[in-house]
């Protein structure tokens, strides 16, 4: 997909969520590189799922009803802490990094409709688009006199005949990419099972996707990845893309050992950590939009994890296009990296009224510790741990 110049330069500057899963009412600013931390079940995955939701609406063959159905219906989306107002709302501000004025604002609010003999669906309560170029809201639905129950089941965002004046927003959402490589899926990625999955969040079609790249582009990626692997996995050399006699694609590398020439290995013999690392590197090199990474530290050595934040930053600097990376993590080693700023880390905190979100720069207790010389990890990880966690070691386990 060819992106407009303005789309290439944009990131998500701000997001507001109302009654979205864990979040009753939150409003937070984002940066180009953003780390999301919090206790288990605080809502880290649900936060980035709001962005995936917008992608599911905007993508080809997607749409609002499909996006809701994929998540089990509106009752599975609506926050349990919702009170009198039960509608769900998402608002995002898109603009250039460091620019406080958004280029676009998109807001969508919807609620349940149907029931009985009618299929349970959702209807749009509000869909609004603001354009900085026009200096005004260029869409404000429902449009009085021209909307009915049926038209309000479909967003203008998903309709090419209706989104002509703000198609940059659709392109932007379509280029949100979620990645959470599961090594076993990569090893089986050319099985009959994989081909049935249209979306590839977990690496089912990873090798199949590599096969679609032209050789020049693929080789360029492998050269860069090999430079990183020389440092991170020194026993693996010359990672490359090959096809077997049946035309099935594989990753292949030379495993260095006591034999002078080493021995060749394919993805079936790669460790879980190596496969996750390769998928992570390809995501950073290949995509030009927003990249959502779920706990990339899994299966990786602490020494590699510590270097990932700076590696991400380096990729962002050398690419000509803006690239926003949003990462959920529990990793002490990742957050110990001194390059991470207090405005780059979002802390999720459970409350009876839903999960709250704050940047560390707005949490005085943590910011003061960082200003005093502590790392983000030292200051923030204890803050996010359950208050009763130390009691685990005191539990009586007699059966």
C-alpha positions as CSV (number, residue, x, y, z in Angstrom):
1,X,0.0,0.0,0.0
2,X,1.4,3.4,-1.0
3,X,0.9,5.9,1.9
4,X,0.4,9.6,1.6
5,X,3.3,11.7,2.8
6,X,1.2,13.0,5.8
7,X,0.4,9.5,6.8
8,X,4.0,8.4,6.6
9,X,5.0,11.1,9.1
10,X,2.2,10.6,11.7
11,X,2.1,8.8,15.0
12,X,-0.7,8.3,17.6
13,X,-0.2,11.4,19.8
14,X,-3.1,10.8,22.2
15,X,-5.8,8.2,22.9
16,X,-9.0,8.5,24.9
17,X,-10.9,5.4,25.9
18,X,-14.4,5.3,27.5
19,X,-15.8,2.0,28.7
20,X,-13.3,0.1,26.7
21,X,-12.6,-3.2,28.5
22,X,-10.5,-2.5,31.6
23,X,-10.7,1.3,31.1
24,X,-13.7,3.3,32.3
25,X,-12.4,6.7,31.3
26,X,-8.7,7.3,30.4
27,X,-6.9,10.0,28.4
28,X,-3.1,9.7,27.7
29,X,-0.5,11.0,25.4
30,X,1.8,8.7,23.5
31,X,5.4,9.0,22.2
32,X,7.2,7.4,19.2
33,X,8.6,4.7,21.5
34,X,6.2,3.8,24.2
35,X,6.4,1.1,27.0
36,X,3.3,-0.1,28.7
37,X,3.7,-1.7,32.2
38,X,1.4,-2.8,34.9
39,X,0.4,-5.8,37.1
40,X,-1.1,-8.9,35.6
41,X,-4.7,-8.3,34.4
42,X,-4.2,-4.5,34.5
43,X,-5.2,-4.3,30.8
44,X,-1.9,-4.0,28.9
45,X,-3.2,-6.2,26.1
46,X,-6.6,-4.6,26.2
47,X,-5.1,-1.2,25.8
48,X,-3.3,-2.0,22.6
49,X,-6.3,-4.0,21.4
50,X,-8.2,-0.6,21.1
51,X,-5.7,0.2,18.3
52,X,-6.1,-3.2,16.8
53,X,-9.9,-2.6,16.9
54,X,-9.5,0.5,14.8
55,X,-7.3,-1.4,12.3
56,X,-10.0,-4.1,12.1
57,X,-12.6,-1.5,11.2
58,X,-10.4,0.2,8.6
59,X,-8.9,-2.9,6.9
60,X,-10.2,-4.4,3.7
61,X,-13.0,-6.9,4.3
62,X,-13.3,-5.5,7.9
63,X,-15.8,-3.1,9.4
64,X,-17.4,-2.1,12.7
65,X,-19.7,-5.1,13.0
66,X,-16.9,-7.6,12.2
67,X,-14.5,-5.9,14.6
68,X,-17.0,-6.2,17.4
69,X,-17.9,-9.8,16.6
70,X,-14.2,-10.8,16.6
71,X,-14.1,-9.7,20.2
72,X,-17.2,-11.7,21.3
73,X,-19.7,-8.9,21.0
74,X,-20.2,-5.6,22.8
75,X,-20.7,-7.2,26.2
76,X,-17.2,-8.6,26.1
77,X,-15.8,-5.1,25.2
78,X,-17.8,-2.9,27.6
79,X,-16.0,-2.0,30.8
80,X,-17.3,-3.8,33.9
81,X,-17.0,-0.5,35.8
82,X,-19.4,1.2,33.4
83,X,-22.2,3.1,35.2
84,X,-25.1,5.1,33.7
85,X,-23.4,5.6,30.4
86,X,-22.9,2.3,28.7
87,X,-21.7,3.4,25.3
88,X,-18.1,2.7,24.2
89,X,-15.9,5.4,22.9
90,X,-12.5,5.6,21.3
91,X,-10.8,8.9,20.3
92,X,-7.3,9.1,18.7
93,X,-5.2,12.2,17.8
94,X,-2.8,11.6,14.9
95,X,0.1,14.0,14.1
96,X,3.8,14.4,13.7
97,X,6.2,13.5,16.6
98,X,6.8,16.4,18.9
99,X,4.0,18.4,17.4
100,X,1.3,19.2,20.0
101,X,-1.3,20.0,17.3
102,X,-2.9,16.9,15.7
103,X,-3.3,16.6,12.0
104,X,-6.4,14.5,12.4
105,X,-8.7,13.6,15.3
106,X,-11.0,10.5,14.9
107,X,-13.7,9.7,17.4
108,X,-16.1,6.7,17.4
109,X,-18.8,6.0,19.9
110,X,-21.2,3.1,19.7
111,X,-23.7,1.1,21.6
112,X,-25.7,-2.1,21.5
113,X,-28.7,-2.6,19.2
114,X,-30.9,-5.5,18.3
115,X,-31.9,-8.4,20.4
116,X,-34.9,-10.7,20.4
117,X,-35.5,-11.9,16.8
118,X,-33.0,-9.2,15.6
119,X,-29.3,-10.0,15.4
120,X,-27.3,-8.4,18.2
121,X,-25.2,-5.7,16.6
122,X,-23.9,-2.2,17.4
123,X,-24.9,1.2,16.2
124,X,-22.9,4.4,15.9
125,X,-23.8,7.1,18.4
126,X,-21.1,9.4,17.2
127,X,-18.4,9.4,14.5
128,X,-16.4,12.6,14.2
129,X,-13.3,13.7,12.2
130,X,-11.3,16.8,12.7
131,X,-8.9,18.1,10.0
132,X,-6.2,20.6,11.0
133,X,-5.9,21.6,7.3
134,X,-9.5,22.6,7.2
135,X,-9.5,23.9,10.8
136,X,-12.8,22.3,11.6
137,X,-14.7,19.0,12.2
138,X,-15.3,17.7,8.7
139,X,-17.5,14.8,9.8
140,X,-20.1,14.8,12.5
141,X,-22.4,11.8,12.6
142,X,-25.3,11.1,12.9
143,X,-26.1,13.4,10.1
144,X,-29.6,14.7,10.8
145,X,-32.2,13.7,8.3
146,X,-30.0,11.3,6.3
147,X,-29.3,8.5,8.9
148,X,-31.3,5.5,9.9
149,X,-30.7,2.4,12.0
150,X,-29.1,0.6,9.0
151,X,-26.6,3.3,7.9
152,X,-25.6,3.7,11.5
153,X,-24.3,0.2,11.6
154,X,-21.4,1.1,9.3
155,X,-18.7,3.7,9.9
156,X,-17.6,6.2,7.2
157,X,-14.1,5.1,8.0
158,X,-14.7,1.7,6.5
159,X,-16.4,3.0,3.3
160,X,-14.2,4.3,0.5
161,X,-17.1,6.2,-1.0
162,X,-17.6,8.0,2.3
163,X,-14.0,8.6,3.6
164,X,-12.6,10.4,0.6
165,X,-11.9,13.6,2.6
166,X,-10.1,11.7,5.4
167,X,-8.7,8.6,3.8
168,X,-5.3,9.3,5.3
169,X,-6.9,8.1,8.6
170,X,-8.0,4.8,7.0
171,X,-4.6,4.2,5.6
172,X,-3.0,5.0,8.9
173,X,-5.2,2.5,10.8
174,X,-4.7,-0.2,8.2
175,X,-1.0,0.0,8.8
176,X,-1.2,-0.7,12.5
177,X,0.7,-4.0,13.0
178,X,0.4,-6.3,15.9
179,X,3.1,-9.0,16.5
180,X,3.4,-11.7,19.1
181,X,5.5,-14.4,17.5
182,X,4.8,-17.9,18.9
183,X,7.8,-20.1,17.9
184,X,5.7,-23.3,17.4
185,X,3.5,-21.6,14.9
186,X,6.6,-20.5,12.9
187,X,7.9,-24.0,12.8
188,X,4.5,-25.2,11.5
189,X,3.9,-22.1,9.4
190,X,3.5,-23.8,6.1
191,X,1.0,-26.4,7.3
192,X,-2.5,-26.6,6.0
193,X,-3.7,-25.0,9.3
194,X,-1.7,-21.8,8.7
195,X,-3.2,-21.0,5.3
196,X,-6.7,-20.7,6.8
197,X,-5.7,-17.7,9.0
198,X,-6.2,-14.4,7.3
199,X,-4.5,-12.5,10.0
200,X,-1.0,-13.4,11.1
201,X,-0.5,-12.1,14.6
202,X,1.4,-15.1,15.9
203,X,3.7,-16.2,13.1
204,X,1.5,-18.8,11.5
205,X,2.2,-17.4,8.0
206,X,5.6,-15.9,8.7
207,X,7.6,-18.0,6.2
208,X,4.8,-17.8,3.7
209,X,4.9,-14.0,3.9
210,X,8.7,-14.0,3.4
211,X,8.2,-15.9,0.2
212,X,6.1,-13.0,-1.2
213,X,8.9,-10.5,-0.9
214,X,11.0,-9.8,-3.9
215,X,14.5,-11.2,-3.6
216,X,16.3,-7.8,-3.4
217,X,14.1,-6.6,-0.5
218,X,14.3,-9.9,1.3
219,X,18.1,-10.1,1.0
220,X,18.5,-6.5,2.3
221,X,16.5,-7.5,5.4
222,X,18.5,-10.6,6.0
223,X,21.8,-8.6,5.8
224,X,20.7,-6.3,8.5
225,X,19.3,-9.2,10.7
226,X,22.5,-11.1,10.3
227,X,24.5,-8.1,11.6
228,X,22.3,-8.2,14.8
229,X,22.5,-12.0,15.1
230,X,26.3,-12.0,15.0
231,X,26.1,-10.2,18.3
232,X,23.0,-11.7,19.9
233,X,23.3,-15.4,18.7
234,X,27.0,-15.7,17.6
235,X,26.8,-19.5,17.0
236,X,24.3,-18.8,14.2
237,X,25.8,-17.5,10.9
238,X,24.5,-16.7,7.4
239,X,20.8,-16.7,8.1
240,X,19.0,-16.9,4.8
241,X,15.7,-17.8,3.1
242,X,15.6,-21.1,1.1
243,X,13.0,-23.4,-0.4
244,X,13.2,-27.2,-0.2
245,X,12.5,-29.6,-3.1
246,X,8.8,-29.3,-2.6
247,X,8.9,-25.5,-2.8
248,X,8.3,-25.0,0.9
249,X,10.0,-21.9,2.4
250,X,12.4,-22.2,5.3
251,X,14.8,-20.2,7.4
252,X,18.3,-21.6,7.3
253,X,21.5,-20.8,9.1
254,X,24.9,-22.3,9.7
255,X,25.4,-23.5,13.3
256,X,29.0,-23.0,14.3
257,X,30.6,-25.8,16.3
258,X,33.9,-27.8,16.3
259,X,33.5,-28.8,12.6
260,X,35.2,-26.2,10.4
261,X,32.2,-25.6,8.2
262,X,29.6,-26.0,11.0
263,X,26.3,-27.6,10.1
264,X,23.1,-26.2,8.6
265,X,19.9,-25.8,10.7
266,X,16.4,-24.7,9.8
267,X,13.7,-23.1,11.8
268,X,12.6,-26.5,13.3
269,X,16.0,-26.6,15.1
270,X,16.1,-22.9,16.1
271,X,15.5,-22.0,19.7
272,X,12.2,-20.3,20.8
273,X,14.2,-17.2,21.6
274,X,16.0,-17.1,18.2
275,X,12.7,-17.4,16.3
276,X,11.0,-14.6,18.4
277,X,14.1,-12.4,17.9
278,X,14.1,-12.9,14.1
279,X,10.3,-12.1,13.9
280,X,10.8,-9.0,16.1
281,X,13.7,-7.8,13.8
282,X,11.6,-8.3,10.7
283,X,8.7,-6.4,12.2
284,X,10.9,-3.4,12.9
285,X,12.6,-3.4,9.5
286,X,9.5,-4.1,7.4
287,X,6.6,-2.0,8.7
288,X,6.2,1.8,8.4
289,X,3.2,2.4,10.6
290,X,2.5,1.7,14.2
291,X,4.0,-1.6,15.6
292,X,2.4,-3.2,18.6
293,X,4.7,-5.6,20.3
294,X,3.5,-7.9,23.1
295,X,6.2,-8.8,25.7
296,X,9.0,-9.2,23.1
297,X,11.3,-10.2,26.0
298,X,9.8,-13.7,26.3
299,X,12.5,-16.4,25.6
300,X,15.3,-13.9,25.2
301,X,18.4,-13.6,27.3
302,X,18.6,-10.6,29.7
303,X,21.6,-9.2,27.9
304,X,19.7,-9.0,24.7
305,X,16.6,-7.6,26.3
306,X,18.6,-4.7,27.9
307,X,19.7,-3.6,24.4
308,X,16.3,-3.7,22.7
309,X,15.1,-0.2,23.6
310,X,18.2,1.4,22.0
311,X,18.0,-0.9,19.0
312,X,14.4,0.2,18.5
313,X,15.4,3.8,18.8
314,X,18.2,3.4,16.2
315,X,15.8,1.8,13.7
316,X,13.4,4.7,14.2
317,X,16.2,7.2,13.5
318,X,17.6,5.6,10.4
319,X,14.2,5.1,8.7
320,X,13.0,7.9,6.5
321,X,9.4,7.4,7.6
322,X,7.9,7.8,11.1
323,X,7.5,4.5,13.0
324,X,5.8,4.3,16.3
325,X,6.6,1.3,18.5
326,X,4.3,0.5,21.4
327,X,5.5,-2.3,23.7
328,X,3.8,-4.1,26.6
329,X,6.4,-5.5,29.0
330,X,7.1,-6.9,32.4
331,X,10.8,-6.9,31.9
332,X,13.0,-5.4,34.5
333,X,16.0,-5.7,32.2
334,X,14.3,-3.8,29.4
335,X,13.2,-1.0,31.7
336,X,16.7,-0.8,33.2
337,X,17.9,0.7,29.9
338,X,19.1,4.3,30.6
339,X,17.9,5.6,27.3
340,X,14.2,5.3,28.3
341,X,12.6,8.6,29.4
342,X,9.9,9.1,32.0
343,X,7.5,10.3,29.3
344,X,7.9,7.1,27.3
345,X,6.5,4.7,30.0
346,X,2.8,4.3,30.7
347,X,1.8,2.8,34.0
348,X,-1.5,0.9,34.3
349,X,-3.0,0.6,37.8
350,X,-6.1,-1.4,38.8
351,X,-8.8,0.4,40.7
352,X,-12.5,-0.4,41.6
353,X,-13.5,2.1,38.9
354,X,-11.4,0.5,36.2
355,X,-7.8,0.7,35.2
356,X,-6.1,4.1,35.2
357,X,-3.2,5.1,32.9
358,X,-0.5,7.6,33.7
359,X,2.9,8.5,32.3
360,X,5.8,8.1,34.7
361,X,6.5,11.8,34.2
362,X,3.1,12.5,35.8
363,X,3.6,10.1,38.8
364,X,5.6,12.1,41.3
365,X,6.5,9.2,43.4
366,X,8.2,7.3,40.5
367,X,9.6,10.4,38.8
368,X,11.3,11.6,41.9
369,X,13.1,8.3,42.2
370,X,14.2,8.4,38.6
371,X,15.4,12.0,39.1
372,X,17.4,10.8,42.1
373,X,19.3,8.4,39.9
374,X,17.2,5.2,40.0
375,X,16.5,3.5,36.7
376,X,12.9,3.2,35.4
377,X,13.0,-0.5,36.4
378,X,14.1,0.2,39.9
379,X,11.5,3.0,40.4
380,X,8.5,1.6,38.5
381,X,8.5,-2.2,38.8
382,X,8.0,-2.3,42.6
383,X,5.2,0.3,42.1
384,X,3.3,-2.0,39.8
385,X,3.6,-5.1,41.8
386,X,0.5,-6.2,43.9
387,X,0.8,-5.0,47.4
388,X,0.2,-8.5,48.8
389,X,2.8,-10.2,46.5
390,X,5.3,-10.8,49.4
391,X,2.7,-12.9,51.2
392,X,3.0,-15.6,48.6
393,X,6.0,-17.0,50.3
394,X,4.1,-17.2,53.6
395,X,1.2,-19.3,52.3
396,X,0.6,-22.6,54.1
397,X,0.8,-25.3,51.4
398,X,-0.1,-28.3,53.7
399,X,-2.5,-30.6,51.8
